[in-house]
């Protein structure tokens, strides 16, 4: 019977491919891009990534262009 594997978070979709170091770097980037950011216009935590470099605030309804993975101030 197979043993239980430890959790690999979002990089688990790659299985044993590409190496551990590449997958851990990918996990760090994906966790950073998926958290809600603080909106520079209203100051509340509601900014979410729509697509590459486009961020949308659910609180005030503004769209902001910034970095691809993480909002820069």
PDB file of N, CA, C and O in Angstrom:
ATOM      1  N   UNK A   1       0.831  -1.177   0.000  1.00  0.00           N
ATOM      2  CA  UNK A   1       0.000   0.000   0.000  1.00  0.00           C
ATOM      3  C   UNK A   1       0.877   1.243   0.000  1.00  0.00           C
ATOM      4  O   UNK A   1       1.923   1.269   0.649  1.00  0.00           O
ATOM      5  N   UNK A   2       0.459   2.259  -0.718  1.00  0.00           N
ATOM      6  CA  UNK A   2       1.247   3.474  -0.851  1.00  0.00           C
ATOM      7  C   UNK A   2       1.207   4.291   0.432  1.00  0.00           C
ATOM      8  O   UNK A   2       0.219   4.272   1.166  1.00  0.00           O
ATOM      9  N   UNK A   3       2.302   5.013   0.691  1.00  0.00           N
ATOM     10  CA  UNK A   3       2.343   5.872   1.866  1.00  0.00           C
ATOM     11  C   UNK A   3       1.713   7.218   1.540  1.00  0.00           C
ATOM     12  O   UNK A   3       1.603   7.603   0.376  1.00  0.00           O
ATOM     13  N   UNK A   4       1.307   7.917   2.573  1.00  0.00           N
ATOM     14  CA  UNK A   4       0.673   9.214   2.384  1.00  0.00           C
ATOM     15  C   UNK A   4       1.746  10.259   2.080  1.00  0.00           C
ATOM     16  O   UNK A   4       2.744  10.353   2.794  1.00  0.00           O
ATOM     17  N   UNK A   5       1.541  11.037   1.031  1.00  0.00           N
ATOM     18  CA  UNK A   5       2.499  12.060   0.628  1.00  0.00           C
ATOM     19  C   UNK A   5       2.215  13.370   1.348  1.00  0.00           C
ATOM     20  O   UNK A   5       1.074  13.648   1.719  1.00  0.00           O
ATOM     21  N   UNK A   6       3.264  14.180   1.545  1.00  0.00           N
ATOM     22  CA  UNK A   6       3.046  15.475   2.179  1.00  0.00           C
ATOM     23  C   UNK A   6       2.446  16.445   1.170  1.00  0.00           C
ATOM     24  O   UNK A   6       2.575  16.252  -0.039  1.00  0.00           O
ATOM     25  N   UNK A   7       1.801  17.469   1.660  1.00  0.00           N
ATOM     26  CA  UNK A   7       1.106  18.412   0.784  1.00  0.00           C
ATOM     27  C   UNK A   7       2.110  19.247  -0.003  1.00  0.00           C
ATOM     28  O   UNK A   7       3.138  19.664   0.530  1.00  0.00           O
ATOM     29  N   UNK A   8       1.807  19.482  -1.256  1.00  0.00           N
ATOM     30  CA  UNK A   8       2.700  20.262  -2.104  1.00  0.00           C
ATOM     31  C   UNK A   8       2.044  21.551  -2.573  1.00  0.00           C
ATOM     32  O   UNK A   8       2.559  22.210  -3.475  1.00  0.00           O
ATOM     33  N   UNK A   9       0.937  21.915  -1.987  1.00  0.00           N
ATOM     34  CA  UNK A   9       0.208  23.151  -2.280  1.00  0.00           C
ATOM     35  C   UNK A   9      -0.146  23.254  -3.758  1.00  0.00           C
ATOM     36  O   UNK A   9      -0.588  22.270  -4.351  1.00  0.00           O
ATOM     37  N   UNK A  10       0.039  24.418  -4.360  1.00  0.00           N
ATOM     38  CA  UNK A  10      -0.407  24.613  -5.739  1.00  0.00           C
ATOM     39  C   UNK A  10       0.515  23.950  -6.755  1.00  0.00           C
ATOM     40  O   UNK A  10       0.104  23.729  -7.894  1.00  0.00           O
ATOM     41  N   UNK A  11       1.748  23.628  -6.377  1.00  0.00           N
ATOM     42  CA  UNK A  11       2.687  22.994  -7.308  1.00  0.00           C
ATOM     43  C   UNK A  11       2.490  21.487  -7.378  1.00  0.00           C
ATOM     44  O   UNK A  11       3.220  20.807  -8.100  1.00  0.00           O
ATOM     45  N   UNK A  12       1.536  20.959  -6.657  1.00  0.00           N
ATOM     46  CA  UNK A  12       1.259  19.533  -6.689  1.00  0.00           C
ATOM     47  C   UNK A  12       0.753  19.062  -8.037  1.00  0.00           C
ATOM     48  O   UNK A  12       0.793  17.868  -8.331  1.00  0.00           O
ATOM     49  N   UNK A  13       0.277  19.987  -8.862  1.00  0.00           N
ATOM     50  CA  UNK A  13      -0.216  19.608 -10.181  1.00  0.00           C
ATOM     51  C   UNK A  13       0.910  19.169 -11.109  1.00  0.00           C
ATOM     52  O   UNK A  13       0.648  18.561 -12.146  1.00  0.00           O
ATOM     53  N   UNK A  14       2.169  19.468 -10.753  1.00  0.00           N
ATOM     54  CA  UNK A  14       3.295  19.073 -11.583  1.00  0.00           C
ATOM     55  C   UNK A  14       3.871  17.711 -11.207  1.00  0.00           C
ATOM     56  O   UNK A  14       4.680  17.153 -11.948  1.00  0.00           O
ATOM     57  N   UNK A  15       3.460  17.178 -10.065  1.00  0.00           N
ATOM     58  CA  UNK A  15       3.963  15.874  -9.647  1.00  0.00           C
ATOM     59  C   UNK A  15       5.442  15.931  -9.309  1.00  0.00           C
ATOM     60  O   UNK A  15       5.883  16.822  -8.584  1.00  0.00           O
ATOM     61  N   UNK A  16       6.212  14.978  -9.834  1.00  0.00           N
ATOM     62  CA  UNK A  16       7.647  14.914  -9.544  1.00  0.00           C
ATOM     63  C   UNK A  16       8.478  15.629 -10.601  1.00  0.00           C
ATOM     64  O   UNK A  16       9.704  15.514 -10.591  1.00  0.00           O
ATOM     65  N   UNK A  17       7.860  16.346 -11.490  1.00  0.00           N
ATOM     66  CA  UNK A  17       8.594  17.002 -12.578  1.00  0.00           C
ATOM     67  C   UNK A  17       9.158  18.368 -12.163  1.00  0.00           C
ATOM     68  O   UNK A  17       8.685  18.974 -11.202  1.00  0.00           O
ATOM     69  N   UNK A  18      10.151  18.835 -12.879  1.00  0.00           N
ATOM     70  CA  UNK A  18      10.748  20.178 -12.809  1.00  0.00           C
ATOM     71  C   UNK A  18      11.628  20.443 -11.599  1.00  0.00           C
ATOM     72  O   UNK A  18      12.260  21.499 -11.569  1.00  0.00           O
ATOM     73  N   UNK A  19      11.719  19.591 -10.620  1.00  0.00           N
ATOM     74  CA  UNK A  19      12.606  19.786  -9.476  1.00  0.00           C
ATOM     75  C   UNK A  19      11.957  20.530  -8.325  1.00  0.00           C
ATOM     76  O   UNK A  19      11.018  21.305  -8.506  1.00  0.00           O
ATOM     77  N   UNK A  20      12.480  20.275  -7.143  1.00  0.00           N
ATOM     78  CA  UNK A  20      11.907  20.843  -5.921  1.00  0.00           C
ATOM     79  C   UNK A  20      12.100  22.347  -5.833  1.00  0.00           C
ATOM     80  O   UNK A  20      11.190  23.062  -5.415  1.00  0.00           O
ATOM     81  N   UNK A  21      13.267  22.836  -6.219  1.00  0.00           N
ATOM     82  CA  UNK A  21      13.558  24.264  -6.090  1.00  0.00           C
ATOM     83  C   UNK A  21      12.629  25.105  -6.975  1.00  0.00           C
ATOM     84  O   UNK A  21      12.138  26.148  -6.543  1.00  0.00           O
ATOM     85  N   UNK A  22      12.392  24.662  -8.184  1.00  0.00           N
ATOM     86  CA  UNK A  22      11.519  25.397  -9.098  1.00  0.00           C
ATOM     87  C   UNK A  22      10.085  25.403  -8.572  1.00  0.00           C
ATOM     88  O   UNK A  22       9.391  26.417  -8.641  1.00  0.00           O
ATOM     89  N   UNK A  23       9.655  24.263  -8.047  1.00  0.00           N
ATOM     90  CA  UNK A  23       8.289  24.194  -7.530  1.00  0.00           C
ATOM     91  C   UNK A  23       8.094  25.034  -6.281  1.00  0.00           C
ATOM     92  O   UNK A  23       7.021  25.609  -6.098  1.00  0.00           O
ATOM     93  N   UNK A  24       9.104  25.125  -5.408  1.00  0.00           N
ATOM     94  CA  UNK A  24       8.965  25.962  -4.212  1.00  0.00           C
ATOM     95  C   UNK A  24       8.957  27.446  -4.580  1.00  0.00           C
ATOM     96  O   UNK A  24       8.255  28.231  -3.943  1.00  0.00           O
ATOM     97  N   UNK A  25       9.727  27.842  -5.599  1.00  0.00           N
ATOM     98  CA  UNK A  25       9.681  29.230  -6.061  1.00  0.00           C
ATOM     99  C   UNK A  25       8.317  29.563  -6.654  1.00  0.00           C
ATOM    100  O   UNK A  25       7.797  30.661  -6.460  1.00  0.00           O
ATOM    101  N   UNK A  26       7.748  28.612  -7.371  1.00  0.00           N
ATOM    102  CA  UNK A  26       6.421  28.802  -7.950  1.00  0.00           C
ATOM    103  C   UNK A  26       5.364  28.952  -6.864  1.00  0.00           C
ATOM    104  O   UNK A  26       4.462  29.780  -6.992  1.00  0.00           O
ATOM    105  N   UNK A  27       5.463  28.168  -5.803  1.00  0.00           N
ATOM    106  CA  UNK A  27       4.519  28.264  -4.691  1.00  0.00           C
ATOM    107  C   UNK A  27       4.578  29.653  -4.066  1.00  0.00           C
ATOM    108  O   UNK A  27       3.540  30.236  -3.753  1.00  0.00           O
ATOM    109  N   UNK A  28       5.794  30.189  -3.882  1.00  0.00           N
ATOM    110  CA  UNK A  28       5.948  31.516  -3.283  1.00  0.00           C
ATOM    111  C   UNK A  28       5.310  32.595  -4.143  1.00  0.00           C
ATOM    112  O   UNK A  28       4.645  33.488  -3.619  1.00  0.00           O
ATOM    113  N   UNK A  29       5.503  32.526  -5.447  1.00  0.00           N
ATOM    114  CA  UNK A  29       4.938  33.532  -6.359  1.00  0.00           C
ATOM    115  C   UNK A  29       3.419  33.425  -6.392  1.00  0.00           C
ATOM    116  O   UNK A  29       2.730  34.444  -6.344  1.00  0.00           O
ATOM    117  N   UNK A  30       2.886  32.210  -6.473  1.00  0.00           N
ATOM    118  CA  UNK A  30       1.431  32.046  -6.559  1.00  0.00           C
ATOM    119  C   UNK A  30       0.727  32.436  -5.275  1.00  0.00           C
ATOM    120  O   UNK A  30      -0.382  32.966  -5.326  1.00  0.00           O
ATOM    121  N   UNK A  31       1.335  32.191  -4.125  1.00  0.00           N
ATOM    122  CA  UNK A  31       0.723  32.620  -2.874  1.00  0.00           C
ATOM    123  C   UNK A  31       0.698  34.140  -2.778  1.00  0.00           C
ATOM    124  O   UNK A  31      -0.260  34.719  -2.266  1.00  0.00           O
ATOM    125  N   UNK A  32       1.747  34.781  -3.268  1.00  0.00           N
ATOM    126  CA  UNK A  32       1.835  36.235  -3.228  1.00  0.00           C
ATOM    127  C   UNK A  32       0.796  36.885  -4.140  1.00  0.00           C
ATOM    128  O   UNK A  32       0.237  37.926  -3.797  1.00  0.00           O
ATOM    129  N   UNK A  33       0.536  36.279  -5.300  1.00  0.00           N
ATOM    130  CA  UNK A  33      -0.384  36.900  -6.247  1.00  0.00           C
ATOM    131  C   UNK A  33      -1.846  36.643  -5.899  1.00  0.00           C
ATOM    132  O   UNK A  33      -2.721  37.353  -6.395  1.00  0.00           O
ATOM    133  N   UNK A  34      -2.133  35.656  -5.065  1.00  0.00           N
ATOM    134  CA  UNK A  34      -3.526  35.323  -4.771  1.00  0.00           C
ATOM    135  C   UNK A  34      -4.082  36.003  -3.531  1.00  0.00           C
ATOM    136  O   UNK A  34      -5.289  35.951  -3.297  1.00  0.00           O
ATOM    137  N   UNK A  35      -3.232  36.643  -2.727  1.00  0.00           N
ATOM    138  CA  UNK A  35      -3.754  37.322  -1.543  1.00  0.00           C
ATOM    139  C   UNK A  35      -4.341  38.674  -1.936  1.00  0.00           C
ATOM    140  O   UNK A  35      -3.953  39.256  -2.949  1.00  0.00           O
ATOM    141  N   UNK A  36      -5.266  39.162  -1.141  1.00  0.00           N
ATOM    142  CA  UNK A  36      -5.869  40.469  -1.410  1.00  0.00           C
ATOM    143  C   UNK A  36      -4.900  41.558  -0.971  1.00  0.00           C
ATOM    144  O   UNK A  36      -4.296  41.473   0.098  1.00  0.00           O
ATOM    145  N   UNK A  37      -4.760  42.577  -1.806  1.00  0.00           N
ATOM    146  CA  UNK A  37      -3.842  43.677  -1.565  1.00  0.00           C
ATOM    147  C   UNK A  37      -4.608  44.892  -1.037  1.00  0.00           C
ATOM    148  O   UNK A  37      -5.836  44.938  -1.103  1.00  0.00           O
ATOM    149  N   UNK A  38      -3.879  45.861  -0.521  1.00  0.00           N
ATOM    150  CA  UNK A  38      -4.483  47.102  -0.038  1.00  0.00           C
ATOM    151  C   UNK A  38      -4.611  48.066  -1.213  1.00  0.00           C
ATOM    152  O   UNK A  38      -3.639  48.331  -1.919  1.00  0.00           O
ATOM    153  N   UNK A  39      -5.808  48.584  -1.413  1.00  0.00           N
ATOM    154  CA  UNK A  39      -6.093  49.488  -2.525  1.00  0.00           C
ATOM    155  C   UNK A  39      -5.465  50.855  -2.256  1.00  0.00           C
ATOM    156  O   UNK A  39      -5.654  51.410  -1.173  1.00  0.00           O
ATOM    157  N   UNK A  40      -4.713  51.416  -3.228  1.00  0.00           N
ATOM    158  CA  UNK A  40      -4.116  52.727  -3.012  1.00  0.00           C
ATOM    159  C   UNK A  40      -5.126  53.880  -3.037  1.00  0.00           C
ATOM    160  O   UNK A  40      -4.843  54.953  -2.504  1.00  0.00           O
ATOM    161  N   UNK A  41      -6.295  53.676  -3.645  1.00  0.00           N
ATOM    162  CA  UNK A  41      -7.270  54.774  -3.711  1.00  0.00           C
ATOM    163  C   UNK A  41      -8.178  54.831  -2.487  1.00  0.00           C
ATOM    164  O   UNK A  41      -8.411  55.913  -1.948  1.00  0.00           O
ATOM    165  N   UNK A  42      -8.697  53.685  -2.037  1.00  0.00           N
ATOM    166  CA  UNK A  42      -9.602  53.716  -0.884  1.00  0.00           C
ATOM    167  C   UNK A  42      -8.932  53.259   0.410  1.00  0.00           C
ATOM    168  O   UNK A  42      -9.461  53.517   1.491  1.00  0.00           O
ATOM    169  N   UNK A  43      -7.787  52.587   0.328  1.00  0.00           N
ATOM    170  CA  UNK A  43      -7.048  52.175   1.513  1.00  0.00           C
ATOM    171  C   UNK A  43      -7.556  50.922   2.184  1.00  0.00           C
ATOM    172  O   UNK A  43      -7.092  50.584   3.273  1.00  0.00           O
ATOM    173  N   UNK A  44      -8.504  50.213   1.564  1.00  0.00           N
ATOM    174  CA  UNK A  44      -9.044  48.999   2.156  1.00  0.00           C
ATOM    175  C   UNK A  44      -8.446  47.767   1.481  1.00  0.00           C
ATOM    176  O   UNK A  44      -7.929  47.841   0.367  1.00  0.00           O
ATOM    177  N   UNK A  45      -8.528  46.638   2.176  1.00  0.00           N
ATOM    178  CA  UNK A  45      -7.971  45.392   1.667  1.00  0.00           C
ATOM    179  C   UNK A  45      -9.018  44.694   0.809  1.00  0.00           C
ATOM    180  O   UNK A  45      -9.807  43.894   1.312  1.00  0.00           O
ATOM    181  N   UNK A  46      -9.025  44.995  -0.483  1.00  0.00           N
ATOM    182  CA  UNK A  46     -10.013  44.411  -1.364  1.00  0.00           C
ATOM    183  C   UNK A  46      -9.528  44.275  -2.789  1.00  0.00           C
ATOM    184  O   UNK A  46     -10.288  43.851  -3.659  1.00  0.00           O
ATOM    185  N   UNK A  47      -8.283  44.622  -3.049  1.00  0.00           N
ATOM    186  CA  UNK A  47      -7.722  44.577  -4.388  1.00  0.00           C
ATOM    187  C   UNK A  47      -7.355  43.142  -4.745  1.00  0.00           C
ATOM    188  O   UNK A  47      -6.639  42.474  -3.999  1.00  0.00           O
ATOM    189  N   UNK A  48      -7.843  42.674  -5.878  1.00  0.00           N
ATOM    190  CA  UNK A  48      -7.604  41.304  -6.299  1.00  0.00           C
ATOM    191  C   UNK A  48      -7.120  41.297  -7.744  1.00  0.00           C
ATOM    192  O   UNK A  48      -7.482  42.180  -8.521  1.00  0.00           O
ATOM    193  N   UNK A  49      -6.314  40.324  -8.105  1.00  0.00           N
ATOM    194  CA  UNK A  49      -5.729  40.233  -9.439  1.00  0.00           C
ATOM    195  C   UNK A  49      -6.741  39.693 -10.440  1.00  0.00           C
ATOM    196  O   UNK A  49      -7.285  38.606 -10.245  1.00  0.00           O
ATOM    197  N   UNK A  50      -6.997  40.439 -11.504  1.00  0.00           N
ATOM    198  CA  UNK A  50      -7.893  39.986 -12.571  1.00  0.00           C
ATOM    199  C   UNK A  50      -7.124  39.188 -13.615  1.00  0.00           C
ATOM    200  O   UNK A  50      -7.493  38.062 -13.947  1.00  0.00           O
ATOM    201  N   UNK A  51      -6.064  39.780 -14.123  1.00  0.00           N
ATOM    202  CA  UNK A  51      -5.199  39.120 -15.094  1.00  0.00           C
ATOM    203  C   UNK A  51      -3.805  39.717 -14.963  1.00  0.00           C
ATOM    204  O   UNK A  51      -3.511  40.398 -13.981  1.00  0.00           O
ATOM    205  N   UNK A  52      -2.953  39.469 -15.935  1.00  0.00           N
ATOM    206  CA  UNK A  52      -1.568  39.929 -15.850  1.00  0.00           C
ATOM    207  C   UNK A  52      -1.500  41.444 -15.723  1.00  0.00           C
ATOM    208  O   UNK A  52      -1.812  42.160 -16.674  1.00  0.00           O
ATOM    209  N   UNK A  53      -1.096  41.934 -14.564  1.00  0.00           N
ATOM    210  CA  UNK A  53      -0.888  43.359 -14.359  1.00  0.00           C
ATOM    211  C   UNK A  53      -2.141  44.176 -14.147  1.00  0.00           C
ATOM    212  O   UNK A  53      -2.051  45.398 -14.032  1.00  0.00           O
ATOM    213  N   UNK A  54      -3.309  43.556 -14.089  1.00  0.00           N
ATOM    214  CA  UNK A  54      -4.561  44.286 -13.891  1.00  0.00           C
ATOM    215  C   UNK A  54      -5.173  43.865 -12.553  1.00  0.00           C
ATOM    216  O   UNK A  54      -5.417  42.683 -12.309  1.00  0.00           O
ATOM    217  N   UNK A  55      -5.411  44.848 -11.703  1.00  0.00           N
ATOM    218  CA  UNK A  55      -5.946  44.621 -10.367  1.00  0.00           C
ATOM    219  C   UNK A  55      -7.280  45.336 -10.243  1.00  0.00           C
ATOM    220  O   UNK A  55      -7.468  46.416 -10.802  1.00  0.00           O
ATOM    221  N   UNK A  56      -8.223  44.721  -9.494  1.00  0.00           N
ATOM    222  CA  UNK A  56      -9.573  45.271  -9.338  1.00  0.00           C
ATOM    223  C   UNK A  56      -9.924  45.341  -7.858  1.00  0.00           C
ATOM    224  O   UNK A  56      -9.742  44.376  -7.116  1.00  0.00           O
ATOM    225  N   UNK A  57     -10.433  46.503  -7.441  1.00  0.00           N
ATOM    226  CA  UNK A  57     -10.858  46.690  -6.053  1.00  0.00           C
ATOM    227  C   UNK A  57     -12.365  46.454  -5.963  1.00  0.00           C
ATOM    228  O   UNK A  57     -13.149  47.122  -6.638  1.00  0.00           O
ATOM    229  N   UNK A  58     -12.756  45.505  -5.130  1.00  0.00           N
ATOM    230  CA  UNK A  58     -14.172  45.204  -4.961  1.00  0.00           C
ATOM    231  C   UNK A  58     -14.877  46.255  -4.114  1.00  0.00           C
ATOM    232  O   UNK A  58     -16.095  46.414  -4.207  1.00  0.00           O
ATOM    233  N   UNK A  59     -14.123  46.972  -3.291  1.00  0.00           N
ATOM    234  CA  UNK A  59     -14.726  47.964  -2.400  1.00  0.00           C
ATOM    235  C   UNK A  59     -15.107  49.245  -3.144  1.00  0.00           C
ATOM    236  O   UNK A  59     -16.230  49.731  -3.011  1.00  0.00           O
ATOM    237  N   UNK A  60     -14.154  49.800  -3.941  1.00  0.00           N
ATOM    238  CA  UNK A  60     -14.440  51.074  -4.617  1.00  0.00           C
ATOM    239  C   UNK A  60     -14.688  50.893  -6.118  1.00  0.00           C
ATOM    240  O   UNK A  60     -15.116  51.843  -6.774  1.00  0.00           O
ATOM    241  N   UNK A  61     -14.434  49.709  -6.682  1.00  0.00           N
ATOM    242  CA  UNK A  61     -14.741  49.439  -8.071  1.00  0.00           C
ATOM    243  C   UNK A  61     -13.724  49.946  -9.083  1.00  0.00           C
ATOM    244  O   UNK A  61     -14.035  50.033 -10.271  1.00  0.00           O
ATOM    245  N   UNK A  62     -12.514  50.282  -8.639  1.00  0.00           N
ATOM    246  CA  UNK A  62     -11.491  50.797  -9.551  1.00  0.00           C
ATOM    247  C   UNK A  62     -10.609  49.676 -10.082  1.00  0.00           C
ATOM    248  O   UNK A  62     -10.363  48.679  -9.404  1.00  0.00           O
ATOM    249  N   UNK A  63     -10.137  49.866 -11.322  1.00  0.00           N
ATOM    250  CA  UNK A  63      -9.154  48.965 -11.913  1.00  0.00           C
ATOM    251  C   UNK A  63      -7.816  49.678 -11.943  1.00  0.00           C
ATOM    252  O   UNK A  63      -7.735  50.850 -12.311  1.00  0.00           O
ATOM    253  N   UNK A  64      -6.760  48.962 -11.553  1.00  0.00           N
ATOM    254  CA  UNK A  64      -5.441  49.541 -11.456  1.00  0.00           C
ATOM    255  C   UNK A  64      -4.458  48.666 -12.229  1.00  0.00           C
ATOM    256  O   UNK A  64      -4.537  47.439 -12.171  1.00  0.00           O
ATOM    257  N   UNK A  65      -3.531  49.296 -12.952  1.00  0.00           N
ATOM    258  CA  UNK A  65      -2.467  48.570 -13.633  1.00  0.00           C
ATOM    259  C   UNK A  65      -1.200  48.673 -12.794  1.00  0.00           C
ATOM    260  O   UNK A  65      -0.805  49.761 -12.374  1.00  0.00           O
ATOM    261  N   UNK A  66      -0.563  47.515 -12.554  1.00  0.00           N
ATOM    262  CA  UNK A  66       0.654  47.483 -11.764  1.00  0.00           C
ATOM    263  C   UNK A  66       1.471  46.271 -12.157  1.00  0.00           C
ATOM    264  O   UNK A  66       1.331  45.772 -13.273  1.00  0.00           O
ATOM    265  N   UNK A  67       2.320  45.785 -11.267  1.00  0.00           N
ATOM    266  CA  UNK A  67       3.150  44.622 -11.565  1.00  0.00           C
ATOM    267  C   UNK A  67       2.295  43.375 -11.818  1.00  0.00           C
ATOM    268  O   UNK A  67       1.106  43.343 -11.501  1.00  0.00           O
ATOM    269  N   UNK A  68       2.919  42.371 -12.388  1.00  0.00           N
ATOM    270  CA  UNK A  68       2.196  41.172 -12.801  1.00  0.00           C
ATOM    271  C   UNK A  68       1.738  40.331 -11.617  1.00  0.00           C
ATOM    272  O   UNK A  68       0.580  39.917 -11.570  1.00  0.00           O
ATOM    273  N   UNK A  69       2.633  40.069 -10.654  1.00  0.00           N
ATOM    274  CA  UNK A  69       2.311  39.144  -9.587  1.00  0.00           C
ATOM    275  C   UNK A  69       1.942  39.804  -8.267  1.00  0.00           C
ATOM    276  O   UNK A  69       1.173  39.234  -7.493  1.00  0.00           O
ATOM    277  N   UNK A  70       2.468  40.983  -7.994  1.00  0.00           N
ATOM    278  CA  UNK A  70       2.252  41.633  -6.708  1.00  0.00           C
ATOM    279  C   UNK A  70       2.112  43.139  -6.938  1.00  0.00           C
ATOM    280  O   UNK A  70       2.823  43.715  -7.761  1.00  0.00           O
ATOM    281  N   UNK A  71       1.223  43.749  -6.230  1.00  0.00           N
ATOM    282  CA  UNK A  71       0.956  45.179  -6.396  1.00  0.00           C
ATOM    283  C   UNK A  71       2.111  46.002  -5.846  1.00  0.00           C
ATOM    284  O   UNK A  71       2.551  45.777  -4.718  1.00  0.00           O
ATOM    285  N   UNK A  72       2.606  46.956  -6.633  1.00  0.00           N
ATOM    286  CA  UNK A  72       3.633  47.882  -6.138  1.00  0.00           C
ATOM    287  C   UNK A  72       2.984  49.216  -5.839  1.00  0.00           C
ATOM    288  O   UNK A  72       2.022  49.624  -6.488  1.00  0.00           O
ATOM    289  N   UNK A  73       3.533  49.880  -4.845  1.00  0.00           N
ATOM    290  CA  UNK A  73       2.916  51.142  -4.405  1.00  0.00           C
ATOM    291  C   UNK A  73       3.640  52.334  -4.911  1.00  0.00           C
ATOM    292  O   UNK A  73       3.243  53.464  -4.626  1.00  0.00           O
TER     293      UNK A  73
END
